Structures are given as structure tokens and as C-alpha cells.
């Protein structure tokens, strides 16, 4: 599963693209968030993290698979 990273999510991992192993057993957005928190503890510090699947915002219970485009959308602030 390939995951695109932006902003602080890129800073946490040190990468712009992350490959999640197929044997990680991730099949939902919530499962991906849990996996990220275990492997990159900095994710646990984020107050919010949106995930887009195939260019659409996804909910925690939404299914995901290796053929989909997944992007992590970090919290943004502005003024």
C-alpha cells in the first residue's frame, strides 16, 4: 500500500511516500491510523489527521486496499 505524505506527516516520517507492507493486515482507514501510530509515534501527537482515498476524504470505517491512492492530509491553520 502506497501512502502520499504532506506537511507535518512528511516531517514525521522523513519521506514523501510511504510503503505499508502487504502483510500489515490493514483494510480500513482506522487500521492505517493505528499502524502509523505504532510505527511513527509522532502521529499520536497530531490533533487531527484526514485521510483521502482515491481523492475523496475517507472515514475511519472506510475500507482501503493496496490498489488505491491514499494521502495523509495534515491539520492546517491559517489566518
BELFENKA-V733172 format. One record per residue. N is the residue number from 0. RES is the residue in one small letter. PHI is phi in degrees with one decimal (NA if undefined). Layout:
BEGIN
n	res	phi
N	RES	PHI
N	RES	PHI
END
This chain:
BEGIN
n	res	phi
0	x	NA
1	x	-100.5
2	x	-124.7
3	x	-87.1
4	x	-120.3
5	x	-136.2
6	x	55.6
7	x	-65.0
8	x	-65.5
9	x	-68.2
10	x	-63.6
11	x	-63.4
12	x	-92.4
13	x	75.3
14	x	-138.5
15	x	-96.7
16	x	-143.2
17	x	-123.6
18	x	-105.3
19	x	-92.0
20	x	-59.8
21	x	-60.4
22	x	-83.2
23	x	-72.6
24	x	72.4
25	x	-87.1
26	x	-136.2
27	x	-137.3
28	x	-60.2
29	x	-60.0
30	x	-63.3
31	x	-65.1
32	x	-60.9
33	x	-62.4
34	x	-60.6
35	x	-61.4
36	x	-64.0
37	x	-73.2
38	x	-86.2
39	x	-137.2
40	x	-55.0
41	x	-59.2
42	x	-64.6
43	x	-67.7
44	x	-84.9
45	x	-73.0
46	x	-73.4
47	x	-151.7
48	x	-153.4
49	x	-94.3
50	x	-125.0
51	x	-106.9
52	x	-120.5
53	x	51.9
54	x	67.2
55	x	-127.7
56	x	-60.1
57	x	-117.8
58	x	-93.7
59	x	-55.3
60	x	-84.1
61	x	-68.2
62	x	-75.3
63	x	-135.6
64	x	-143.2
65	x	-66.1
66	x	-86.7
67	x	-91.8
68	x	-85.5
69	x	-119.2
70	x	-132.5
71	x	-94.7
72	x	-107.1
73	x	-73.1
74	x	-62.2
75	x	-123.8
76	x	-133.1
77	x	-161.4
78	x	-140.8
END
